[in-house]
Amino acid sequence: MLQLIHLEESKSTVTEKGVMEAFSCWRLMKTIWIDPHMDAVFITASFMKHLAQHCVHLEELDVSWVQDCVDDETIVTCATAWKHSLKRLLLHASESISTQGLRDIVQVCGPVLEALSLTCCANMVDSRSFEEALVRCPNLVDLSINSSMPYAARLTLSPEGPVLSESLTELNVNSLLLADDFLTAVKNRLPKVRSLTATHSGEIFPELPEGWTSLEELGGCYRTFRPGAIQALVTTCPNLKIFSAQGVNISDLECLHLAMPSLKVTGLSFCEGISATNKALWKKGTPNNEQ
């Protein structure tokens, strides 16, 4: 019984008709991955609606570079068909989905969704739809939303108010313009978040709230650290285990390693001037006394 299919890059030509005929025979299909490197010219609105009609038990859909083929009407059709089954929805470069489309997704599929990733999407992210996604998806563990135009969308969330989610552990709001108190709001109202990816406007390392004990992973592209930010990280995030260093200045990174020697550092390939020895040590989070 076939329950998973992964369409990847192939030398042969894959046609819309051929794929649609195949999916018509696979009503029990639960997972579909379409590789981003594939020349997926067959991914059209009619193809997506065909999936909704025939793969009625789908639990996971991962489609990259869908661009103009998935619009609000198409996503509503799909969401309605999979409202009792869809647990993971990952769409990349879906530029035709609007803010209303996002609201429709979480309104229909919210009770069963566990992971929602809408990345490099334009005109679909605002504070209301972000908060609505958290409220309507009580089982959501992983939420990733960002814009195709860096810092074009501003995201606000009041630090005061009830807890929005007890299930969310991973949050990616990279390339969004975050309000100054946004991270404080995340700490207060999303208390289970342990992994955060967020780049502050101007790629300045954000000011983190005190006592963020749940945070274990922090990532983003940071080119500037405020004075004292490295030292503050020790007290603001005492349980931090993994830090993504994309774009970090080497002197700041050395200060960070001295302050938190057991911290595992990733993304070092994006940092200039770091020796191979230090890269190896920082990747492992090797304490100073073992260097």
Buried (B, 14 or more C-beta within 10 A) or exposed (E): EEEEBEBEEEEEEBEBEEBBEBBEEBEEBBBBBBBBEBEBEBBBBEBBBBBBBBBBBBBBBBBBBBEEBBBBEBBBBBBEBBBEBBBBBBBBBBBBBBBEBBBBBBBBBBEBBBBBBBBBBBBBBBBEBBBBBBEBBBBBBBBBBBBBEBBEBBBBBBBEEEEBBEBBBBBBBBBBBBBEBBBBBBBBBBBEBBBBBBBBBEBBBBBBBEEBEBBBBBBBBBBBBEEEBBEBBEEBBEEBBBBBBBBBBBEBBBBBBEEBBEBBBBBBEEBEEBEEEBBEBBEEBBEEEEE
